[in-house]
Amino acid sequence: MSKLFFTSDHHFGHANIIKFCNRPFADVDEMNEVLIERWNAKIKKNDHVYHLGDFGMTKNKEMIGRILDQLNGKIYLIAGNHEGAANAHRNKFEWIKDYYELKVPDPDCDNGVRRIILFHYAMRVWRSSFRGTWHLYGHSHGGLPDLPDYRCFDIGVDCHDFHPLSYDEVKVIMDAKNWKSPFGK
């Protein structure tokens, strides 16, 4: 059975991200290797991966193609602000979109469906946020404070030990938040 995963902001090929985000890698080759290893340690061939932007940032578009060939899963890309190299390999993604509203079957939800708003950038309000709809984002590399009473958080690799998170892992984080329905439920 395939699983569902979320991640963001790998910045494959981007040497300066190591310095900008204080990543614990000696160079871009080590970073790429560890990111690929941690991706494939969790994600299997038929799993579905929603990548919320800034997949890679390099002029070496062939490198991004080689990296994509090494990654497990069916990858859906929510475009970030650094997708030039990824756009050169559109055929290696299931699709590339600016924004997406995902519906996940979940018997724990009132109507049996979990809505998740996927966008590269953090939003303060989003469709049905007042009903408990989740919002996952990237871009900020852990630089925004978490909002404990909102059902949203930064899914970027800098916040999660450079691993993608499964739907179940996201659910644990969201369930631990102090969100309260304005309808008294």
N, C-alpha and C positions, 0 to 999 in steps of 0.2 A: 504494500500500500504506500502510495506516495505521501510525502509530508509537505507542509507549507513553512517557508522561511522568509525572514525579512533582514535586510542589512542596508548599509549605505556608506558612502565616502571612503572607499578603498584607496582611491587616488593611485591606482597602479601606475608605475613608471614615473611618478612625481617625486623627484629627489628632495625638493624643498619642503614637502609636507612633513618630512622627518623632523626638520628643525622647527617648523611652524607649530606643530602639534606635540613636540617633544616625544616622538615615537621612539621606542627602544631598539632601533635598528642601526647597524653600522653604515649601510648604504641602501640604495634602491633595489639592488638585486636581492639582498637579504630580506628586505621588506616584502617584495613581490613573492618570494619563495614561502615565507611564513604565512602571508595572507592566503595564498593558494592552498597550503597545507591545512590551515585552520578551516577554510571553507569546505574542503573535501573531507575533513574528519567528521563533519556533521551532515553534509548534504550528499545524498545518493543520486544516481543517474536520473531517475524519474521524478525526483522531488521538484517542487515549484518554488522559485526564489524571486521575491520582489526586491529589487535593488533600487533604493530611493535616491540615486543620483551620485554624480562625481565618481563614476566607475574608474576612469583612468585619466591622467593628465600628462600627456607626452606628445612630442612631435613624431615619435616612432610608432606609427599606426600599426605596423606589422607586429610589434611587440604585443599590442593589445589583442590582436587576432590570435597570437600564440597562447596568450594567457586565457582567453575565452575557450580555446580548444582544450585546455587542461582542467577547466572547472566543471564539476558535476552539476546536474540539475538543468531545468528549463528556466531560463532567466528572462524576467520581465523588467524592463528598465523605465523608471520614472526619471525623466531628464533632470539633471542638475545644471549647474552653471559651467561645468567643464566636461562636455561630452564630445568634443571634436573627434578624438580618436575612436570613441565608441560608435559614433555615427558612421564612421568608415566601415563598420562591421555590422550594420543593421540586420543583416541576414542571420547573424549568430544569436540574436535575441528573439524571443517569442513576439515581442512588440516593444516599441519605445513610445511613451506618452508623457505629457507634461503633468498629468494629474490623474488619479484613478480612485474610484470608490469600489472597494472589494467587498463582496458578500461571501461570508464563510458559514457553512452549515455548522451550528453549534446548539446542541440540545439544552445547554445551560442558559440560553437567551430566551427572553419572553416569547418571541415569535419564531425561535429556532434558527435565527440567522444573525450573525455578528457582522455589523457594518464597520469597515475600517477605511478611513480616509488616508490615502497615500500621497504625499507631496514632499518635494525636496526641502521645502522651507517650513518652519514652524508657524502655526497660526494660533491666534488666541481664541477664535471661534471658527467652527466648521459645521457643515451640514449635520443637523441633529445632535450636536454636542450636548445639548440640554437633555437629550434622551439617553446619553451614555455611549454614543458612537465613539469609537476610538480614532485617534489620529497619530500616525507614525510619521516622523520627519528625520531629516539629516541636516546637512549643511553647517551646523554650528560646532561640530567636533567636541561636544560636551561643554561648550562655553555658555550655554543658557542654563539658568537654574531650573531644576525640575519643579513642576507645579503639582504638589501632592494631592490637590483636590480637582485636578483635571485628568481626563483619561487620554493622556498623550505623553510621549517621551521621544527622546533622540535615539534612533535605532542605529546610529553610526558606529562603525567598528572601534573608534577611539573610546567609546563608552562601554564596550562589552568585550574587552580583552581580545579584540580583533577577530571575533567570531560572529557569524550570523546567529540570529535567534529564531527558534521555532515558534509556531503559533502558540504552543503550550507554554513556552517560556514567557512570551509576551503576555499571555493571559494571567500568569502568576503575578507579573509586575503590575498589570492593570488592576487586578483584584485586590492588591495590597494598598491601592490608593484610597484616599478619603473622599472620593466623589460621592455626592448625595444627589439623588433625583429631586428636582424641584416639584415633582408630583407626589412626593411622600412615599414612594415605593422603596 
